Amino acid sequence: KTLKDLLADELGVETFERETPGTAGVASALLMRSNPNRIAFVYMNLSTGDTHRIRPNAPASTTAGLIVGASEWRSFLYREDFVLPAREWHVISSVAGSAFYLLELLLLGGEEK
């Protein structure tokens, strides 16, 4: 069996993943729109010296949001974090053009791939 098969067996539904590499800047930006079909996501700060902040439902700022330090990551799963993965998320960085990687796990048949 593949990982996709194991997830389908465990969840009872088909899923697909969406990868989004990008850059965060010094102004808050929309990272992900609200999506009731997103059951998990992983956010990775790919920089080696910049701090990122991610925040649900409101713009992130240098003082508001969850800190994702240099070369660190945060993950959210509906079983542990309830509806947080499905919320709208915003991101900001301590410097312009700071690289990140985003991986979402979505229910198949939901929003476009």
VEXVEXSE-145654 format. One record per residue (C-alpha): z, y, x; residue number from 0; residue in one letter. Coordinates in nm, 4 decimals. Each point is the difference from the previous one (the first is absolute). Layout:
BEGIN
<zz=Z, yy=Y, xx=X, seq=NUM, type=A>
...
***
This chain:
BEGIN
<zz=0.0000, yy=0.0000, xx=0.0000, seq=0, type=K>
<zz=-0.0546, yy=0.3583, xx=0.0994, seq=1, type=T>
<zz=0.2436, yy=0.2887, xx=-0.0289, seq=2, type=L>
<zz=-0.2015, yy=0.1238, xx=-0.2981, seq=3, type=K>
<zz=0.0540, yy=-0.3407, xx=-0.1692, seq=4, type=D>
<zz=0.3737, yy=0.0122, xx=0.0728, seq=5, type=L>
<zz=0.0265, yy=0.3490, xx=-0.1485, seq=6, type=L>
<zz=-0.1900, yy=-0.1099, xx=-0.3121, seq=7, type=A>
<zz=0.2296, yy=-0.3016, xx=-0.0386, seq=8, type=D>
<zz=0.3152, yy=0.2077, xx=0.0459, seq=9, type=E>
<zz=-0.1048, yy=0.2946, xx=-0.2162, seq=10, type=L>
<zz=-0.2085, yy=-0.1862, xx=-0.2570, seq=11, type=G>
<zz=-0.2773, yy=0.2590, xx=0.0357, seq=12, type=V>
<zz=-0.2820, yy=0.0788, xx=0.2427, seq=13, type=E>
<zz=0.0445, yy=0.2885, xx=0.2428, seq=14, type=T>
<zz=-0.2086, yy=0.1947, xx=0.2479, seq=15, type=F>
<zz=0.0909, yy=0.2242, xx=0.2890, seq=16, type=E>
<zz=-0.1263, yy=0.3472, xx=0.0820, seq=17, type=R>
<zz=0.0201, yy=0.1414, xx=0.3531, seq=18, type=E>
<zz=0.0003, yy=0.3740, xx=0.0603, seq=19, type=T>
<zz=0.0176, yy=0.1375, xx=0.3514, seq=20, type=P>
<zz=0.0448, yy=0.3751, xx=0.0076, seq=21, type=G>
<zz=0.1696, yy=0.2999, xx=0.1497, seq=22, type=T>
<zz=0.2998, yy=0.1985, xx=-0.1199, seq=23, type=A>
<zz=0.0288, yy=0.3714, xx=0.0548, seq=24, type=G>
<zz=0.2630, yy=0.2728, xx=-0.0004, seq=25, type=V>
<zz=-0.0585, yy=0.0708, xx=-0.3700, seq=26, type=A>
<zz=0.0994, yy=-0.2544, xx=-0.2618, seq=27, type=S>
<zz=-0.2952, yy=-0.2052, xx=-0.1253, seq=28, type=A>
<zz=-0.0487, yy=-0.2612, xx=-0.2677, seq=29, type=L>
<zz=0.0224, yy=-0.3444, xx=0.1612, seq=30, type=L>
<zz=-0.0491, yy=-0.2147, xx=-0.3138, seq=31, type=M>
<zz=-0.0466, yy=0.0797, xx=-0.3658, seq=32, type=R>
<zz=0.2274, yy=-0.1703, xx=-0.2506, seq=33, type=S>
<zz=-0.1292, yy=-0.3519, xx=-0.0718, seq=34, type=N>
<zz=0.1823, yy=-0.2478, xx=-0.2284, seq=35, type=P>
<zz=-0.1984, yy=-0.2823, xx=0.1637, seq=36, type=N>
<zz=0.1401, yy=0.0666, xx=0.3506, seq=37, type=R>
<zz=0.2740, yy=-0.2570, xx=0.0586, seq=38, type=I>
<zz=0.0641, yy=0.0680, xx=0.3685, seq=39, type=A>
<zz=-0.1022, yy=0.2176, xx=0.2918, seq=40, type=F>
<zz=0.0648, yy=0.0409, xx=0.3701, seq=41, type=V>
<zz=-0.0201, yy=0.3384, xx=0.1736, seq=42, type=Y>
<zz=-0.0264, yy=0.0058, xx=0.3813, seq=43, type=M>
<zz=0.0347, yy=0.3074, xx=0.2188, seq=44, type=N>
<zz=-0.2489, yy=-0.0747, xx=0.2802, seq=45, type=L>
<zz=0.0978, yy=0.2957, xx=0.2166, seq=46, type=S>
<zz=0.2211, yy=-0.0336, xx=0.3041, seq=47, type=T>
<zz=0.1837, yy=0.3304, xx=-0.0308, seq=48, type=G>
<zz=-0.0320, yy=0.1435, xx=-0.3507, seq=49, type=D>
<zz=0.2327, yy=-0.0367, xx=-0.2960, seq=50, type=T>
<zz=-0.1435, yy=-0.0546, xx=-0.3465, seq=51, type=H>
<zz=0.1738, yy=0.0339, xx=-0.3351, seq=52, type=R>
<zz=-0.1158, yy=-0.1724, xx=-0.3167, seq=53, type=I>
<zz=0.1280, yy=0.0910, xx=-0.3443, seq=54, type=R>
<zz=-0.0588, yy=-0.1281, xx=-0.3525, seq=55, type=P>
<zz=-0.0940, yy=0.2279, xx=-0.2914, seq=56, type=N>
<zz=0.0225, yy=0.3310, xx=0.1871, seq=57, type=A>
<zz=-0.1364, yy=0.1700, xx=0.3098, seq=58, type=P>
<zz=0.1600, yy=-0.1118, xx=0.3259, seq=59, type=A>
<zz=0.1482, yy=0.2555, xx=0.2375, seq=60, type=S>
<zz=0.1711, yy=0.0093, xx=0.3363, seq=61, type=T>
<zz=0.3304, yy=-0.0373, xx=-0.1835, seq=62, type=T>
<zz=-0.0996, yy=-0.2128, xx=-0.3020, seq=63, type=A>
<zz=-0.1311, yy=-0.3541, xx=0.0120, seq=64, type=G>
<zz=0.0629, yy=-0.3287, xx=0.1730, seq=65, type=L>
<zz=-0.0300, yy=0.0248, xx=0.3772, seq=66, type=I>
<zz=-0.2546, yy=-0.2243, xx=0.1679, seq=67, type=V>
<zz=0.0467, yy=0.0504, xx=0.3719, seq=68, type=G>
<zz=-0.2569, yy=-0.0444, xx=0.2750, seq=69, type=A>
<zz=-0.1409, yy=-0.3551, xx=0.0012, seq=70, type=S>
<zz=0.2170, yy=-0.0937, xx=-0.3001, seq=71, type=E>
<zz=-0.0858, yy=-0.1280, xx=-0.3457, seq=72, type=W>
<zz=0.1405, yy=-0.0174, xx=-0.3532, seq=73, type=R>
<zz=-0.0797, yy=-0.2543, xx=-0.2666, seq=74, type=S>
<zz=0.0599, yy=-0.0029, xx=-0.3741, seq=75, type=F>
<zz=-0.0158, yy=-0.3026, xx=-0.2299, seq=76, type=L>
<zz=0.0505, yy=0.0028, xx=-0.3750, seq=77, type=Y>
<zz=0.2592, yy=-0.2807, xx=0.0165, seq=78, type=R>
<zz=0.2244, yy=0.2067, xx=0.2250, seq=79, type=E>
<zz=-0.1011, yy=0.3559, xx=-0.0835, seq=80, type=D>
<zz=-0.0832, yy=-0.0358, xx=-0.3713, seq=81, type=F>
<zz=-0.2636, yy=0.2576, xx=-0.0995, seq=82, type=V>
<zz=-0.0054, yy=0.1993, xx=0.3274, seq=83, type=L>
<zz=-0.3176, yy=-0.1668, xx=0.1359, seq=84, type=P>
<zz=-0.1907, yy=0.1097, xx=-0.3123, seq=85, type=A>
<zz=0.1021, yy=0.3663, xx=0.0248, seq=86, type=R>
<zz=-0.2032, yy=0.2869, xx=0.1407, seq=87, type=E>
<zz=0.0813, yy=0.0518, xx=0.3713, seq=88, type=W>
<zz=-0.0376, yy=0.3008, xx=0.2320, seq=89, type=H>
<zz=0.0054, yy=0.0247, xx=0.3797, seq=90, type=V>
<zz=0.0620, yy=0.2645, xx=0.2660, seq=91, type=I>
<zz=0.0134, yy=-0.0138, xx=0.3806, seq=92, type=S>
<zz=0.1777, yy=0.2010, xx=0.2657, seq=93, type=S>
<zz=-0.3422, yy=0.0720, xx=0.1585, seq=94, type=V>
<zz=-0.3555, yy=0.0290, xx=-0.1305, seq=95, type=A>
<zz=-0.2354, yy=-0.2961, xx=0.0201, seq=96, type=G>
<zz=0.2643, yy=-0.2719, xx=0.0406, seq=97, type=S>
<zz=-0.1412, yy=-0.3495, xx=-0.0645, seq=98, type=A>
<zz=0.1325, yy=-0.2396, xx=-0.2635, seq=99, type=F>
<zz=-0.1005, yy=-0.3318, xx=-0.1560, seq=100, type=Y>
<zz=0.0588, yy=-0.0857, xx=-0.3649, seq=101, type=L>
<zz=-0.0293, yy=-0.3470, xx=-0.1538, seq=102, type=L>
<zz=0.0330, yy=-0.0400, xx=-0.3766, seq=103, type=E>
<zz=0.0285, yy=-0.3247, xx=-0.1993, seq=104, type=L>
<zz=-0.1458, yy=0.0409, xx=-0.3489, seq=105, type=L>
<zz=-0.0428, yy=-0.2204, xx=-0.3035, seq=106, type=L>
<zz=-0.3616, yy=-0.1115, xx=-0.0410, seq=107, type=L>
<zz=-0.1619, yy=0.1441, xx=-0.3101, seq=108, type=G>
<zz=0.1920, yy=0.3237, xx=0.0260, seq=109, type=G>
<zz=-0.1294, yy=0.3165, xx=0.1633, seq=110, type=E>
<zz=-0.3287, yy=-0.0092, xx=0.1929, seq=111, type=E>
<zz=-0.0046, yy=-0.1773, xx=0.3336, seq=112, type=K>
***
